[in-house]
Amino acid sequence: MESYDFHWNVVFNAFPQLLSGAFTTLHVSVLSMLVGIVAAVFLALGKMSNNKVLSFISNVWIEISRNTPALFIIYMAYFGLGAYGIHLSPYLSVFAALVFVNGGYLAETFRGGFQSIPSTQYNAAKSLGMNSVQAYKHIILPQMFRRIYHPMTNQFIWSILMSSLGILVGMNDLSGETQRLQSSSFRTLEFFIVAAGMYYVIAKAVLLIAHLVSKRIFKGELS
């Protein structure tokens, strides 16, 4: 059995490109998560509303996003829309797909958070002279986000890891840069070991930051 000779100097010399790819990974993940959160709030409210049109649209979005592979959604954004003359860049394709999936998954999480808050709190806010927007902004949403904070953090980690599928449409994220560099240097094992380690560090850093933010914002209310 032949031994494998590692050549880490090749990876070290290419580390700036890997860091650039990691930045793209974080960039698309953060943006898609933020937009996905906004979409999820409206989807959750739409699904709970008595408006049949809003409820139908919300249900279709949620069902497709939760029961379809993320890779399929990325392909539809990149290749499917292209068939209709809408040509998105690899970055925008992955961004749109992650927003779609994040919105659908978080919508169900948010719906559970909304339903866990007694309706009497909304009625009390209305009795104090607040309109619906003010009641949700100052009373309902803060409590809802507090209760679903941990699942939302897990969804962000998922978003970071699933962004690696952008390699299949040519996005220059961490996975894309890793693939490009290993194919030109033929040091596949070294590059993918380092890339896996970078994904691990990014995920752990996000969890640590989320924990510190929760302690500061919620003042120890989250366990």
N, C-alpha and C positions, 0 to 999 in steps of 0.2 A: 504494500500500500504506500503510495507516494505521499510525502508530506507537502503541505501547502505553504508557500513562502509569502508571508504578508509584506506588502510594501505600503506602509502608512504614510510615507512622505508624499506620495501622489495625492492622497486625500488632504493632507495638510496644505499642500500648495493650492488646492482647489477649494479650500474652506471658505474663502470670501464668496464664491459662487453659491455654495450651499447655504450660507447665511442670507444671501439675497433671496434664494428660493424660500427659506424659512420665513422671511419677512412677507413675501407674497402669500404664503400659506396663512399667516396670522391676519394679514390685511383682508383677504377674501372671507376668512372665517368670522372675524369681528363684524365686518359690514353686513354679511348675510345674517348674522345672528341678531344684530340690532334691527334690521328691516324685518326679519322674521318675527321678532317679538311684537312689533307694531301690527304686523299682519295677523298674528295669532290672537291678539286682543280683539280685533274686529271679527275674526272668524269665530271665536268663542262666543262673543255677544250675538253674532249673527245666528249661530246654531241654537242659542237659547231664546232667540226672539220669536215672536208670533208672526213675523212677516215671512210668508212662505217663500218668496223669492230669495231673501237673504239667507234663510235657513237652507234652501236647496243649494245655493252657491257654496255656502260654507261646508255643507255635508259632502258635496262633490270634491271640493279641494282637499278636505281632510281625508276622505276615503282613498283618493288616488295617491296622495303623498304618503300615507301610512301603509299602503298595501302594494306599493310598486318599488322595485329596486332603485336606489339613488342613481346607479349607473344609467338606468333607462331614462330617468329624468334628465340627466346631463346630455345623453345622446339626443333626446328630443329637442332640447334647447339648442344644441350645436348643429345637428344634422337635420332634425325634423323641421325646425323653423327655416333652415336654409332652403328647404324644398319649396317654401312659399316666398322666397326672395328676401327673407329676414336673416341676415348673416351676422351672427354674434361672434365676438372674439372668444377664444378659449376662456379667458378670465370672466367675461360677462356670462358665458354659458354656465360655468360652474357657480358663479354668484347667483344667477337666476334660479338654478336648480336647488342650491342650498337654501335660498329664501323660501322656495316653494315647500321643500321638505320640512325645514325648521318651523315654518308657519303652521303646517298641518299637525306636526307632533306636539308643538307647544300649545296649540289651540285646545287640545283635549286636556292637557295639564292645566291650562288656565281655566277651562270650564269647571274642572274639579275644584280649583281654588275659589272661583266665584261662588259655586254652590255650597262651599263650606262656610261662607259668611252669612249669618242670619239676615233675612230680608228686613228684619226690624231696624237694622242699622241704616239701610237705604231710606226707609220710611222716616226714621228719626231725622236724617239729614234733610229730607224734603220738608219736614215740619219746622226745621230751623230756618227755612227760607232759601235753601240751596236748590239750584236747578239740577237736572240729571247729570250734566257734564261736571258740575262742581262736586256733586255727591260722589261720583266715581273717581274724580281726580284726588279729592282730599280724604275720602273715607274708604271706599271699596278697593281701589287699585293698590294703595300702599299695603293693606292687609293681605290682598291676594298675592302680591309679589313676595311678601315675607313668607307666606306659607309654601310657595312653590319655588323658593330660591334654589334649593339643592337640586331638584330635578332640572331646573333651567341651566344650572352649571354643568350637569351631566350632558345636556343637549349641546352645550357649547363644545365640550370635549369631543362629542360625536361629530360635530361640524368640522372641527380641526382635522380629525382623522379621515373623514369622508372626502375632504377637499383633495386628498391624495389621488382620487379618481380622475382628477383633472389631467393626469399624465396621459390618459387615453385620448384626449382631444388636443394635446399639445400645450397645456398650460405650463409656464415656467415656475411652478411652485417647488417646494422641497423635493417632492418625488420626481417632478419633471427634470430638475437640475441633476438629481442623482442619476436618473436614467441616461441623460445626455453625457454626463461625465464618465460614467462607467463604460458606456459604449465606445467612447473615444480612447479610454485608457486600458480597457479590458481588466480592470481591477474591480470586478463586480462585488465580490464578497466584502471587501473593505468599505466601498462606498455605501452599500446597503446596511452594513452594520452601524456605520456612523449615522446614517439617516434615521435608522430605527432609534438610536440613542437620542438623536435630536428631537424626534417626535415625543419620546418618553419625557425628556426634560421640559419640553413645551407644555405637555399635558400636566405634569406635576407643578410647574410654575403657575399655570392657570388655576389649579386647585388651591394652591397656597394663597395666591392673590385673592381668590374668591372667598377663602376662609377669613383672611384679614379684613376684607371689605365688609363681610357679614358682621364681624365683631364690631366694626366701627359704626356701620349704619344702623344695625339692629341692636347695638349695645348689649350683646350677650344673649339676646332672646333666642337665637338659633343655637341648637345643640349639635 
